[in-house]
Amino acid sequence: MAIADREANVASTGDDSSVTQAMLRQCGQFATLPALAVQIIEIAEDPSSTWEDLRQVIAIDPAFGARLLKLVNSPFYGLLRPVGTLREALGLLGLRAVKNVAISTSLAKLFRGGKVSAAFNVSELWTHSIAVATAARMLSQSTKVSPDEAFLAGLVHDLGILVELQSRGALFGSMMERLDEEDELTFRCAESSTFQTTHEMLGRSLCELWRFPASLTFTAGFHHRPWELAEAEQALPALIHVADVMAARQNLGYSRTVETRDLKPEMLRLAAIRECDVAAVEVALPEAVHEACRILSN
């Protein structure tokens, strides 16, 4: 397939599942989804749960409740009047959105940290993830993908990089210094030679450990090569691929992981996105990312 070119060769190397599992074990507490997020996910997926069940769980963490109100009153939802109570916010957002906010809030805490190399800062990776999530959410408006699902998929797509940093910090630092020095070296090639696995494989395994939906797991594992998935599973990873490129084009956060700045027609077709949709989102993206960073800041 023409779209695969060099990426197909990279993707076929270095995915050692035993290495991946060993690195996840070495992450310790990092690889555990926070208790509040776990509780909210369980409530959201239990058909017998009520709004009161959710309200009681959220009430335990006032900071999370405040973030929910901040989100529902943001331009993301464009309400005509401000919402002042948690009950109103829950009613307007819906269970899926609340679940995604819980996960998003938890993820923000994982991206705390400073510079690892001259060109890599953990907080810049979070900015990039927010940019991809925001672009994906905006692009999804013209597709069949849920905007909330698109946003969360963008946030989790590069989680595997944090697994590398947490489990093999010294090696990761050496790899980043090598990437700083070798402009032609791709991120995944550097990962394969350093760890015998890639952030896609690590991210996929972490999502499986957290029992995330298959759509998010596939996105973390195949956002650089969505064409390798079954046709029914390609749309969301392809959408994130497009959003990834758009974020890199505008230098929104750390984007060395993105191997191309071109959006091939085949990729747009897999994501069911038109070029005019991409152009419209690119114009509005910087301001939207600024707002999203304000909401999801560390």
ROMIGU-577170 format. One record per residue (C-alpha): residue number from 1; residue in one letter; x, y negated, z. Coordinates in steps of 0.5 Angstrom, whole numbers, always signed. Layout:
REM residues N
(NUM; A; (X; Y; Z))
...
***
This chain:
REM residues 298
(1; M; (+0; +0; +0))
(2; A; (+3; -7; -2))
(3; I; (+1; -10; +4))
(4; A; (+5; -6; +8))
(5; D; (+12; -7; +5))
(6; R; (+18; -7; +10))
(7; E; (+13; -7; +16))
(8; A; (+11; +0; +15))
(9; N; (+18; +2; +15))
(10; V; (+19; -1; +22))
(11; A; (+12; +2; +25))
(12; S; (+15; +9; +23))
(13; T; (+21; +9; +28))
(14; G; (+22; +8; +35))
(15; D; (+15; +10; +38))
(16; D; (+17; +15; +43))
(17; S; (+11; +17; +47))
(18; S; (+16; +20; +53))
(19; V; (+20; +13; +53))
(20; T; (+13; +9; +53))
(21; Q; (+10; +13; +59))
(22; A; (+17; +12; +63))
(23; M; (+17; +5; +62))
(24; L; (+10; +4; +64))
(25; R; (+12; +8; +71))
(26; Q; (+17; +3; +72))
(27; C; (+13; -3; +72))
(28; G; (+10; -1; +78))
(29; Q; (+5; -6; +81))
(30; F; (+5; -10; +74))
(31; A; (+1; -4; +71))
(32; T; (-5; -4; +76))
(33; L; (-11; -8; +74))
(34; P; (-13; -13; +80))
(35; A; (-18; -10; +84))
(36; L; (-23; -16; +82))
(37; A; (-23; -15; +75))
(38; V; (-24; -7; +76))
(39; Q; (-30; -9; +80))
(40; I; (-33; -13; +75))
(41; I; (-31; -9; +69))
(42; E; (-35; -3; +73))
(43; I; (-41; -7; +74))
(44; A; (-41; -10; +67))
(45; E; (-41; -3; +64))
(46; D; (-46; +0; +70))
(47; P; (-53; +0; +67))
(48; S; (-56; +0; +74))
(49; S; (-52; -6; +76))
(50; T; (-56; -13; +77))
(51; W; (-54; -20; +77))
(52; E; (-54; -20; +85))
(53; D; (-48; -15; +85))
(54; L; (-44; -19; +80))
(55; R; (-45; -25; +84))
(56; Q; (-43; -22; +91))
(57; V; (-37; -19; +88))
(58; I; (-35; -26; +85))
(59; A; (-37; -30; +91))
(60; I; (-31; -26; +95))
(61; D; (-26; -30; +90))
(62; P; (-28; -37; +90))
(63; A; (-22; -39; +86))
(64; F; (-25; -34; +80))
(65; G; (-32; -37; +81))
(66; A; (-29; -44; +80))
(67; R; (-26; -42; +74))
(68; L; (-32; -39; +71))
(69; L; (-36; -46; +72))
(70; K; (-30; -49; +69))
(71; L; (-31; -44; +63))
(72; V; (-38; -45; +62))
(73; N; (-38; -53; +62))
(74; S; (-32; -53; +57))
(75; P; (-33; -54; +50))
(76; F; (-32; -47; +49))
(77; Y; (-39; -46; +50))
(78; G; (-42; -53; +48))
(79; L; (-47; -54; +53))
(80; L; (-52; -60; +53))
(81; R; (-52; -61; +60))
(82; P; (-47; -59; +66))
(83; V; (-48; -52; +70))
(84; G; (-47; -53; +77))
(85; T; (-48; -46; +80))
(86; L; (-45; -39; +80))
(87; R; (-52; -36; +78))
(88; E; (-53; -41; +72))
(89; A; (-46; -40; +70))
(90; L; (-47; -32; +70))
(91; G; (-54; -33; +67))
(92; L; (-51; -37; +61))
(93; L; (-45; -33; +60))
(94; G; (-47; -26; +60))
(95; L; (-44; -19; +63))
(96; R; (-39; -18; +57))
(97; A; (-37; -26; +58))
(98; V; (-36; -25; +65))
(99; K; (-32; -19; +65))
(100; N; (-27; -22; +59))
(101; V; (-26; -28; +64))
(102; A; (-24; -23; +70))
(103; I; (-19; -20; +65))
(104; S; (-17; -26; +62))
(105; T; (-16; -29; +69))
(106; S; (-12; -23; +71))
(107; L; (-8; -23; +65))
(108; A; (-5; -30; +66))
(109; K; (-2; -28; +73))
(110; L; (+2; -23; +69))
(111; F; (+5; -28; +65))
(112; R; (+9; -32; +70))
(113; G; (+16; -33; +69))
(114; G; (+21; -37; +66))
(115; K; (+27; -37; +61))
(116; V; (+30; -30; +59))
(117; S; (+34; -33; +53))
(118; A; (+35; -39; +50))
(119; A; (+29; -38; +45))
(120; F; (+24; -34; +50))
(121; N; (+20; -36; +56))
(122; V; (+15; -32; +59))
(123; S; (+10; -38; +59))
(124; E; (+11; -39; +52))
(125; L; (+9; -32; +50))
(126; W; (+2; -34; +54))
(127; T; (+1; -40; +50))
(128; H; (+2; -36; +44))
(129; S; (-3; -31; +47))
(130; I; (-8; -36; +48))
(131; A; (-7; -39; +41))
(132; V; (-8; -32; +38))
(133; A; (-14; -31; +42))
(134; T; (-17; -38; +41))
(135; A; (-16; -37; +33))
(136; A; (-19; -30; +33))
(137; R; (-25; -33; +37))
(138; M; (-26; -38; +32))
(139; L; (-25; -34; +26))
(140; S; (-30; -29; +29))
(141; Q; (-36; -33; +28))
(142; S; (-36; -32; +20))
(143; T; (-35; -24; +22))
(144; K; (-39; -18; +25))
(145; V; (-34; -18; +31))
(146; S; (-36; -21; +38))
(147; P; (-33; -28; +39))
(148; D; (-32; -26; +47))
(149; E; (-28; -19; +44))
(150; A; (-24; -23; +39))
(151; F; (-22; -27; +45))
(152; L; (-20; -22; +49))
(153; A; (-16; -18; +44))
(154; G; (-12; -24; +42))
(155; L; (-10; -24; +50))
(156; V; (-8; -17; +50))
(157; H; (-5; -16; +43))
(158; D; (+3; -17; +46))
(159; L; (+2; -14; +53))
(160; G; (+7; -9; +51))
(161; I; (+13; -14; +51))
(162; L; (+11; -16; +59))
(163; V; (+12; -8; +60))
(164; E; (+19; -9; +57))
(165; L; (+21; -14; +61))
(166; Q; (+18; -11; +67))
(167; S; (+21; -4; +66))
(168; R; (+28; -6; +63))
(169; G; (+29; -13; +65))
(170; A; (+37; -13; +63))
(171; L; (+36; -9; +57))
(172; F; (+30; -14; +55))
(173; G; (+35; -20; +56))
(174; S; (+40; -17; +52))
(175; M; (+35; -16; +46))
(176; M; (+33; -23; +46))
(177; E; (+40; -26; +46))
(178; R; (+41; -21; +40))
(179; L; (+34; -24; +37))
(180; D; (+37; -31; +38))
(181; E; (+43; -30; +34))
(182; E; (+40; -26; +28))
(183; D; (+35; -29; +24))
(184; E; (+34; -24; +20))
(185; L; (+32; -19; +25))
(186; T; (+25; -17; +26))
(187; F; (+22; -16; +33))
(188; R; (+20; -9; +32))
(189; C; (+27; -7; +29))
(190; A; (+30; -10; +35))
(191; E; (+25; -6; +40))
(192; S; (+26; +0; +36))
(193; S; (+34; +0; +37))
(194; T; (+34; -2; +44))
(195; F; (+28; +2; +47))
(196; Q; (+26; +7; +42))
(197; T; (+19; +4; +42))
(198; T; (+15; -2; +41))
(199; H; (+11; -7; +44))
(200; E; (+5; -4; +40))
(201; M; (+6; +3; +43))
(202; L; (+7; +0; +50))
(203; G; (+1; -5; +49))
(204; R; (-3; +1; +47))
(205; S; (-1; +5; +53))
(206; L; (-2; +0; +58))
(207; C; (-10; -1; +55))
(208; E; (-11; +6; +56))
(209; L; (-8; +6; +63))
(210; W; (-13; +0; +64))
(211; R; (-19; +4; +61))
(212; F; (-20; -2; +56))
(213; P; (-25; +0; +50))
(214; A; (-22; +3; +44))
(215; S; (-23; -3; +40))
(216; L; (-18; -7; +45))
(217; T; (-13; -1; +45))
(218; F; (-13; +0; +38))
(219; T; (-11; -8; +37))
(220; A; (-6; -8; +42))
(221; G; (-3; -2; +38))
(222; F; (-4; -3; +31))
(223; H; (-4; -11; +30))
(224; H; (+2; -11; +26))
(225; R; (-1; -5; +22))
(226; P; (-8; -5; +22))
(227; W; (-9; -1; +15))
(228; E; (-6; +5; +19))
(229; L; (-13; +6; +23))
(230; A; (-19; +9; +20))
(231; E; (-23; +4; +16))
(232; A; (-28; +3; +22))
(233; E; (-23; +1; +27))
(234; Q; (-19; -4; +22))
(235; A; (-23; -10; +23))
(236; L; (-21; -13; +30))
(237; P; (-14; -11; +29))
(238; A; (-14; -14; +22))
(239; L; (-17; -21; +25))
(240; I; (-12; -21; +31))
(241; H; (-6; -20; +25))
(242; V; (-9; -26; +22))
(243; A; (-10; -30; +28))
(244; D; (-3; -28; +30))
(245; V; (+0; -31; +23))
(246; M; (-4; -38; +24))
(247; A; (-1; -39; +31))
(248; A; (+6; -38; +28))
(249; R; (+5; -42; +23))
(250; Q; (+3; -48; +28))
(251; N; (+9; -46; +32))
(252; L; (+4; -45; +38))
(253; G; (+8; -41; +43))
(254; Y; (+13; -36; +42))
(255; S; (+12; -33; +35))
(256; R; (+18; -29; +34))
(257; T; (+14; -23; +34))
(258; V; (+10; -25; +28))
(259; E; (+14; -22; +22))
(260; T; (+11; -26; +16))
(261; R; (+8; -33; +15))
(262; D; (+4; -31; +9))
(263; L; (-4; -28; +9))
(264; K; (-4; -23; +4))
(265; P; (-11; -22; +1))
(266; E; (-11; -15; +3))
(267; M; (-11; -17; +10))
(268; L; (-16; -22; +9))
(269; R; (-20; -17; +6))
(270; L; (-19; -12; +12))
(271; A; (-21; -17; +17))
(272; A; (-27; -20; +13))
(273; I; (-25; -27; +13))
(274; R; (-25; -32; +7))
(275; E; (-19; -37; +6))
(276; C; (-24; -43; +7))
(277; D; (-25; -40; +14))
(278; V; (-18; -40; +15))
(279; A; (-17; -47; +13))
(280; A; (-22; -50; +17))
(281; V; (-20; -46; +23))
(282; E; (-13; -48; +22))
(283; V; (-15; -56; +22))
(284; A; (-19; -55; +29))
(285; L; (-14; -50; +32))
(286; P; (-9; -54; +36))
(287; E; (-14; -58; +40))
(288; A; (-18; -52; +41))
(289; V; (-12; -48; +44))
(290; H; (-10; -54; +48))
(291; E; (-17; -54; +51))
(292; A; (-16; -46; +52))
(293; C; (-9; -47; +56))
(294; R; (-13; -52; +60))
(295; I; (-18; -47; +62))
(296; L; (-13; -41; +63))
(297; S; (-7; -44; +65))
(298; N; (-3; -41; +70))
***
